Amino acid sequence: MGFNVGIDIGGTFTDFCSVGDDGNIIVYKTPTTHYDLSVGFMRGMRELAKRSALAPQDFLSQSHALRYSTTVGTNALIERNGPKLGLITTAGFEDTIFIGRSRSWADGIPVHEARDMARIAKPLPLIDPDMVAGVNERIDCNGTVIRPLSREDVLAKLQALVDKGAMGFVVSLMWSFVNPEHERMIKQIIEEEYPEDYLGAMPVTLSSQISPKAGEYTRTMTTVVNAYIHGIMADNLNQLGNELRDGGYDRPLILVHNTGGTKKVSRTKAVLTHNAGPVAGMYGSAAVGALSGHPNVVFTDMGGTSFDIGVIVDGHLHTHDFIPVIDRWRTNIPAIEVKSIGAGGGSIAWINDLMGRTLEVSPQSAGSMPGPACYDKGGQQATVTDADLVLGYLNPDNYLAGEMSLDIELSREVIEKNVAMPLGISVLEAAHRIRRLVDARMGQEVFNEVALKGHDPRKFAVFACGGAGATHACGFAPFIGARTVVVPAVASVFGAFGASTMQIRQVWDVSRTLKMFRWDKQSYLDDLESFNRVVRELKEQSMRDLRLEGFSDDQMEFQLELDMRYGSQYNLTKVAVPRLLLQSEDDARELCDAFTRRYSEIYSPEAAFPVGGINVEGFYLTAAVNQKQPEFKRSAGKGPSAAAALIGSRPACFDPAHGLTDTPVYDWRLLEPENTFQGPALIDAPETTYVVDPGWTYTMDAWRNGILQQNR
């Protein structure tokens, strides 16, 4: 017996999912230990071993892979506890990262804060202005050296940065993504001055290696963010790796990437770990959707801190984030697009007196410490979880399978004090309004995310994941127009489940501008080798990297995507290419036709603008390793009757006008495939609670996923 284990660290809980070779799935949730993430990590591993009836050392030694989506890097940015870095750039461009872009002050902040122009401010820079040095060099847009690099000039600037306390260097020169020669020379000079065998060895990060893309600000910031979080991640992961080896795990720790794949720690760019958990959840949704016959999926994950949204079309993740923002910094990493808003179980409800005593559920979260008031850890704010408890949805004596108990009186007190009394309404009415408000906000965001990508939300199945997803699914789905909601069997730890199913995969990208169609000449690209040369270079890099991982060439699969646009446009459209290399003008025409179809799907056929010409602006080559996917257990149907799983009832409120009404309660562990019943009803599961609203029908499928259908 062997195990594939996924671990996902969230703002409130750390989730674990083990998939055995026999298809058996074991899950576990534990509060995130922000003071030391490895404490919660190892606690979860011991619990998985216990639930597998194995000693911790035996469980770790039998694990094929531990796939880890970590927030270490994100936490370092939030806490600003990274190393003191020096930035070396082209002379004359020392202020690029401080000037930013036109609205860079609004990057990474909620809309309501961006509207507060009187208080808005740029974030504190990751590198101080006096730690930036400009060297005398210049390469033009064609990669031609205009001004050679001076070794003496580099040494002088380098010594000045070291004297100011630099503990590492970021090198980002103009047009280095076309010709990285000068960046490599600077790195060589630094390593000669501070070789590895010296105590003072200085890590060097090159923009041409981290982000070989156009856009000097985003390229530089991507490299700065990577360098800033790299050291802290390395220390944390080295410590965790040592603990795992001591515990019996003798394989490399695998990190989940926001590009949709996984790689060894030693082969991972730190910046690619940001927001990897939701991306893992999307891949889990694609896997479950393929089993249950839902190729078009809206992935949602409602946890304790955030609500994540992703779109899967025809079983594939097509959409990449056009402008990925990490904390407050705009980057250009090739990340899968996941929309996140501050809406979770820990989201705080409050009264906005400036808006006429209006109830709001803010993006701010109570987190895991102190958490919602009902956790009895000192929380003084009314949260969504407190509202769910007052409404009777949650069992205060059996939260997280009885590992936590909730104090409903504390929830009533904070809702009464902070919401009910200011509005002059009952506590029950206040709790119901909190729930309706957060459901409406989530539903509207999901609708926008799907509709603005050119899709009809009514044709998608909503996957309700996360610890609070099953509790609120029937509440936010009607705002989308969706009538089918799927709650996966492991929904409460779905990021961890998705991580356990992910494959070795890496995206290699580079910026190059090619005119695929020239409107003035009505001709397609005639120099096909200029296109093929870029693809071959990316393929050689990816193959070399995967060989170092220990994989053979016949295990590798490749997929090419391009950033394309009409000649006079700014926004880019990502297009999947049916072949890697172009052999004829017909291939170039087929590529332009694929762009037109994709553009028309998003913006409508009337928006097409071929008279502007069609350009390729960026290449993305995805290299994946063909590995066997885990097989999941399928159970035989036991008929529609769910009477054997009915364990009683408890008062719950679905309409404040009717107050608390006696509501049937089912035990999820006793339900069987094909069991069906009508709402209103509650289902107590070990890590979550299903709320089946009136007008909805619940059915368990062959993989123990919950299918919620709104009655017509």
N, C-alpha and C positions, 0 to 999 in steps of 0.2 A: 504494500500500500504506500502510495506517495501523495503529496498534497501540493496544490498551488494556492498560495496565500496572498490575499490583497489586504493592504492596510491604508486607510484614508484618515488623515488628521483634519478635523474640522474645528471651527471656532469654539464649539461647545462640547462635542463628543469625538472620540477617536473610534473608528469603526474597523472591524476585522471580519474577513470572510475567507474560509478555507474550503476549497473544492477538492474532494478526494478523487483518486483515479476511478473509484466506483461510482462517481457522480453524486456522492453524498455531500451536502453543504452544511457547514457549521458556521454560525455567526456570533458576534459578540460586540457590545458597545460598552465603553467606559468613558467617564469624563476626561477631557483633554487636560493633561498636566502641563500647563503653559510654562511653569518654572523649569521644567526639564522634560521635553517630549519623550525621551527614551524611557522614562518611568512608566508612562501609560502604554508605550509600545511593548515593553517586556511583560507588563501585567497582562496585556491582551494575549500575548503568545502563550503565557502559562495557562490562561483560561481555555484557549483553543486546544492545548494539549490535554487538559483535564476533560474537556467535553469529547475528545477523541479517545478517551480511556488510555492515554499514553503518558509516560513521564515526559517533562518538558524537553529533556535532551533527546529522547527518542523521536519526539514529534519534529524537532528542528532538524535532526539528521535525516529524516524521511521526507522533508519538504523539498520539492523540486526547485521552487523559486519563491522568494519573498518580494512582492512588487509593492512599492512604497510610494504613495503620493504625499509629499511632505510640505509643510508650511514654514519650514525653518527659514528659507530665504525671504519669504514675505514678512515674517515676524522681524527679521533683521532690518528690513526697510522701515517698518512701522516704528520700531524702537530706536532706529538710527544708531545702532551699536556696531556698525561695520568698521573696517580699518580706515586709517587715514591714507587716501590715495593721491597720487599725482597724475595729472593729465598732460600728455605731450601731444600737441596738435600743430598744424601748419601756422606759421607766423601770420598774424592778421586775423585769425579766426579763434582767438582765445576766449571770446565772449559768447560763442555759439550756444553753449548749453545754458547760459544765464539769460540770454535774450529769448531763447525758445522759439515757439511758433506763435501765431496770432492769438490763439486762445489757450495757450498751454497752462495758464493760471487756472483754467477750469477743468483740466484733465484729472480724472479720478475722483471727483467730488460729486455728491448728489445734486440733482437739478435744483432743489430748493436752496442749496447753499450757493450755487453758481448765480442764482438770481439776486443774491444779497450783495450787490456791487459795492456797497459802502464798507463791507467787512472782508471782501475777498482779498486774498494775498497769494503770491507765488509761494510754493513750498520751499523750505530751507534746502539749499543744494546739497547733494551728496559729496561734492568736491568743492572746497572753498576756492574763491577767486584767486587767492595768492598761491594756490597749489596747481595752477595751470601755466604751462610753459609753451611758447611758440617757437618752433625751430625753423630755420631758414631752408626751405625746400619747396618744390612745386612740381606736381604732375598734372597734365591737362586731362580733359574729358576723354581723350582717346588713349590715355595711358602713356603718353610720351613725357619723358623727363624734361621739364623746362628749366628747373634749377636743381642741380645735384645736391644731395644731402652732405652736410659738413660734419665729419666725426668730431672735430673740436667743438663745434657749436652744440652738438648733442651732449657731449661730456660736460660742458659748462652748465647747460640747463639741467642736466641730470643731477649734478652735484648740488645745485641750488635747491632742488626739490628734496633731496636727501637731507640736506641741512635743516629743512623746515619740518622734517619728521615723516616723510613719505614712507609707507610700509608696503607699497605696491604701486604699479604703474599701469595706466590705460594709455594706449597709443591709438590715435584716430586722426589720420591725415586726409587731406582733400583727395578725392578720386582714388583712394586706396583699394576700393572694391573692383576697379578696373585694372590697376597695377599695384600690387602690394609690396613692391620691391623696397621702398623706403621704410615701411613699417617693419619689415623683416630685418632690415639693417639696424634699426634702432633697438629691436629686441636683442639682436646679437651683441650690440655694444653694451647693453645693460647686463646681459648674462656674463660677458667677459669681465665687467667691473665687479659684479656680485655673483660669482659662480655658486653652484648648488652646494659645494663642500664648505662654503663660508657660512658662518652663523647668520650673517646679514643678507642672505640670498633674497632677492626681491622678485615676487611674482609679476609677470608681464602679460597683459591681455591686449590683443590686437583686434581692432575693429574688422579687419579683413578676414579674420578667422571666425569671429563671433557673429558678425552681421555684414556680409558682403553685399550691401544693398544701397541704392541711391537714397539721398536724403541725409545731409550731414548731421542734422540735429538728432533724428531718430536713430541713426547708425551709432552716433557717439553715445547717446543715452542708453541704448541697448547694451553697449560694451561696458559703460560705467556701472549699470545695474548688475551685470554679470560679475564684474570684478568685486563689487561691493559685497555681494552675498556669498561669493565663492568661498572665501576663507572661513566664514562662520559655518557654512554648510559642510565644508570639508572636516572641520573639527568635530561637529556634531555627528556626522555620518561615520567618521573613523571611530569615535567612541562607541557608537551603536554597533558597528561592525565587530569591534573587539568583544562586546558583550555577547553578540550572537555566536561568534566563534567559540568563546568560552562555554556557551550553552550547547554546542554541538552542531551548529550550522556551518558547513564547510564550503558554501558556494557564495558567489558575489551577490551583494544586495542589489536589487534591480530598482531603478527609479522610473516612475511614470512621468511622461512628458506631456506638455500641453499641445504638442503636435499630433498626439494620438498614438504614441508608441511607447516602448520601454527600452532602457539600455542600462548597462552596468554603471555604477557610480563613477568609475574611472573614465568612462567614455561620454559623460553627460555634461552639457553646458548648463551651468547653474540657473541661468535665466529661463530655461525651458521647463523648470519645475513649477513655475508660478501657475496657480489655478488648474493644476493637473487633476485634482480630485473630480470636479465636474466633468472634465473631458473623459475620464475613466467611466463615469456614470453613463455618458452618452454611448460609449462602446458597449457597455453592458446592455443598454436599451436596444441597440441594434441586434445583439445576440438573442435577447429574449423576444424581440419583435419578429425575428426570423423563425423562431420556434412556434410562436403563437399566431403567425399569419398577419402581422401588422408591419408592412414595409415602410409606411409613412408614420412617423412618430414625433410627437412633441415631448421631449424629455423635460421633466420638471423635478426639482429636488428641493424640498423644503426642510431645512435643518433647524438648528437652534439660532443661527445668526443670519443666514442668507437664503434666498430663493433663486435657484439657478434654472436657466432655460436654454435648451438647445433643440435644433431642428434636424431630423434625419429623414431624407427623401430617398425612396426606393432602396432602403436598407443601407444607405451610405451617408457619411458625413461630408457634405460638399462644401460647407461654408467655413471660410477662414476669416478671422478677425481682421478687418481692414486697417484699423489703428489700435493695436493692443496697448492697453494702458496698465502698467504695473505700479501699484500704489498711486503716485502722482506723476508718473513719468511715461511719456509717449514713446513706444518702441516700435520695432518692425519685425518681431519674431513671427514665424509662420504658424501661429497658434490656431487651433480649432476655435471657432467662435462660440462662446458661451456667455449669455447675458446674465448678470447677477444683480439683484437688488436687495436692499436691506429689508427682508420680510421673512421672519422665522419665528420659531416658538419663543425666542427670547426678545423679540422686538417690543419696544416700550410704547405703551399707549399714554397719550398726554393731551391736555387741553391747550389749544392755541388761542390765547386771549386776544392776540393781535388780529385774528381772523373772526372775531365775534364769538368767542368761546366755542370753537370748532374742535371736535374730536379728531385726533390724528394718531396714526401708528407710525412711529418714526423709524428711519433706517438704523438708529442706534440700538444695540442689543445689550441685554444684561449678561450675555456670555454664559460661561460655566461657573464663574466666580464673580459676583455672588449668585448670579442666575436669577430666574424668576422668584418672586416672593415665596411661592409654595415650596421651594427647595429648602427653605429655612436656613439660608446661609448669609442672611443679612440684607437680601434684596428688598428695596423700599419702593420699587416702581411696579406698576401694573403691566403685565406682559400678555402676549397672545396665549402662552401656556396657562397663565392664571385664568384667563377667560375661558379656555377649553375645560379647565377643571371645574370652574363655577357652573358651567353649562351642563356638567354631568358626563361629559364625553370620556374623561380620563378616570381610571380607577386609582384613587389615592393610595390604596394599599397594595397595588400590584403594578407599579410603574417600573419599567425595565425589568420585567419578570420578577418583581419583588425586591430588586437590589436597591431601589430608592423608594422612600415613602414621601408623599406629598401632603402638605398641610393646607387643607382647603380654607380654613379660617383665615390664614394669612393672605390668601388670594382674595377672599371677600373684603378684608380690611383695606388692602391697597386699591382695589377697584372702587370701593365705596369712597375712599378718601380722595383719590386722584382723578376719578372719572364720574362716578354716579352723583356725588354731592355737588360738584361744580355745575353739572348739567341738570340737576334736579330730577333725576330718574332713578329707578330701582337698580340694585346691583345686577340683577339678572338681565335687565334691559341693556345696561352698560356693557356687560360681557358679550351679549349678542351683537351689539353694535361694533365692538372691537373685532369680533370674528368676521362680520359682514364687510367691514372696511378693509381688513387685510386680504380677504378673499377677492374682493372687487379689484384691489390694486394688483394682485397677482394675475388675475384673469385678464385684465386690460394689458398688462405687460406681455403675457403670452400671446394674446391676439395680435398685438403690434409686431411681435417678433416673427410670427408666421406670415401674417398678411403682407407686411412690408418686404418680404422676400418673394412675393409673387405667388403665394400658395393660398388655397382655400382652407381655413382652419377646420371646417366641418368635415373635411376628408381625412383628417388625422386622428389617430388615437393618442390620447394623453396618457403618458406614463407618469404616475404619481409616486415619486421616490422620496427618500429622506425620512427622518424620524417622525416628522409631522405631515408628510405628504398624504398618507391614507386618511388622516383626520380631517383634512381640508379639501380633498379632491372634489367631492360633490359640491363644495361651496364655490370653488373658482372655475370649474369646468363649464357651467352655463354661460359665463361671461365670454367664453371662447366660441360657443356654438357647438362644441364637441359633445357627442352623446355616448361615447365609449371611453371609459377610463380603465387603464390596466394598472393594478398595484402588484408589482412583482413580489414573489414569495420572500425575497430578501430585500425588499424596498428600503427598509430602515438603514441598511448598510450598503446601499447600492454602489456608491463610489468604490468601496472596497471590493465588492463583487465584480464590478467592471474591471478593476485593476487586475484581479486574479485571472481574467480571460484575455488580457491584452497580449499582443505579440511584440517581438523585437522589431522595432520600426524607427526610422529616422528620416527627417526631411532635410534635404540639402538645397539651398536656394542661393540665387545670385541675381543681381540686376543687370540687364542688358536691354538696350533699345534696338528693335528691328522693325522696319516698316514692312509688314506682311502684305499690305495692299496699299498701293499708291493711287489715290483717286485721280491725280492730275494725268497720270499715264495709263490709268485703268489696267494696271499690271500687278502681278503678285511677286513676292520675293524671288529674285533670280539667283542670288547668292545663297543657295541652300546650305552650303558648308558653314556659313557664319552661324546658322541655327544649330546645325549638327555638332559643331565644335564645342559649343557651350554644354550641350547635353552629354557629350562624351566626357568632358572634364568633370561634370557633376557625377557621372556614373563611375568614373575611375576613383573619385574620392570616396564615394559610398561603398564601393566594393572593397577598397583598401581598409576602410573602417570596420566593415563587417567581418572581413578576414581576421582582423586583430581580435574580434570577439570570439573567433573560433569556428566560424561558419564557412561552408564551402560555396563556390559560385553557383552550383546547381540548386542550392536552397534559397537563393535570392530572387525576389520579384520586384519589378520596378513600375512605377506609375508617374507619368509626367503631367504637371499642371502648369498653366501659364497665366500670368497677370496680363490682361489685354484691355485696350480701350480704343475708342475712336480718337482720331488724331488731335482734336481740339479739346478733349475732355480731361478732367483731373482725376475723377474716381476710376478705380480699376475693377475689372470683373474677372474672377478666377474661372478658368475653363479647363476641364479635363481633356487631355489629348489622347486620341485612340492609338497612336503609335509614338515611339520615342524619336525616330529620325525621319526627316523628310527626304523622299527620293525623287519627287517630281513636282511640277507646278500644280498638278491635281491634288497632291497632298497639302500644299499651301492653301489651295482654294477650300479644301475640306476643313482645314483648321479655321479659316475665316468664317465658314458657314456654321461651324460649331459655336464660335463666339457669337454670331448673330442670333442663333437659337437661344443660347443661354441669356443673352442680353434681353431678348424679347420676352423670355419667361419672367424676368425680374421686373422690367420696366414697361412692357407691352410692345408689340411689333411697331406701333406708331412712333416709338421713341428711337428706333434705329436710325443711325446717321452715317451711312456709308460714304457720303461725299466728303467726310472728314478724314477718310483713310482709316486703316486699322493697324495699330501698333502692338507689338509685344514689348512689355516693359520688364518682366521678371520671369524667371524659370524656377520651378519647384519640382525636384525629383524625390519621390518617396521610395525609399529602399526598405523592403520588409523581408523577413525570414519566414519561409513556409514551414509552420509548425502545426502539430496536431492540436485541434481545438478540444477542450474538455467536453465530455458527453454528460448530459444532465438526466437525472432520473425522471421517467414518465410513469405516472401511476394510472391504474385502471379506474374507470368511473364507478361510483358506488350509488348512483341514482340521485334524484333531486332532493330527497328529504334530508334536512339538516338537523332533525330533532335530536340526534345523538350528541350534537355539539352545543345545544342550548343549555347554558349553565345557570340561567336565572335572569334577573332584570335589575335595572337601576334607573333612578329618575334622571331624565335628560331633557333639555329644552331645545326645541326646533323652531318655536315661535313664542316670543315673550308674552303674547296675548293669552296663550294657553298655559304658561308657566312650565314647571317640571312635570313631565308625564312619564309613566312607567314604560321603559323601553327594553325589548329583549336584548340579552347579551349572549354572544356565542364565543366559544373558545376556539381560536384559530387552529390550534394544534389538533383539535378533534374533528375539524371539517375535512371532508373528502372531496375529490374531484367529482364534478357534476352537481354537488350540493348547491341549492338555489333557494333564496328567500327574498322577500320584499322589505324595503325600508318603511318606517324608521327602525334601525337596528344598530347595535354596536358589536364590534368584534375585538376582543382582547387578544393581542398577539404578544409574544415575549418582548419585542423591542418597539412596538408601536400600537396604535389603536385605530381601527377602521371606524369611520362614521358613515353609515349608509343613510342618507337623507330620505325623507318621504318623497315618493315619486321615482325612486331608484331601485334597481334589482341587482343583487349580488350573486355571482356564480364563480365557483372555483374551477380552474381548468386543470388539465392533466399534469401540469408542472407546478401546481399549487399557487399559480398566480390568481389574484382576485380580479374578476372582470365586472366592472360596474357599468350598467346600462341605464340611461335615463329613459323612463317610460314615455312613450309618445302620446 
